[in-house]
């Protein structure tokens, strides 16, 4: 996850990442700590990893 020379779309991906975190906070704050929240975490983390691994 080391970015030495960001491409043109790096800022866009970073903005999407921040938006994803913001959505996470809303989802978690509106739901009880249960299995559903765990699924939201797993789903979101997989998206984040996919986004950063596919930086180009």
C-alpha angles and dihedrals in degrees: 000000000000110000112195100163111022116209126227093271096048093097090049091052090047090051089050089050092053090047090051091053090048090052089048091057091051093048094047094045091051097047134061120248099267143116091292091059089049089054091051089052093049093046094048094046090052090052092049092049091048092050095050096041090052095050109140 
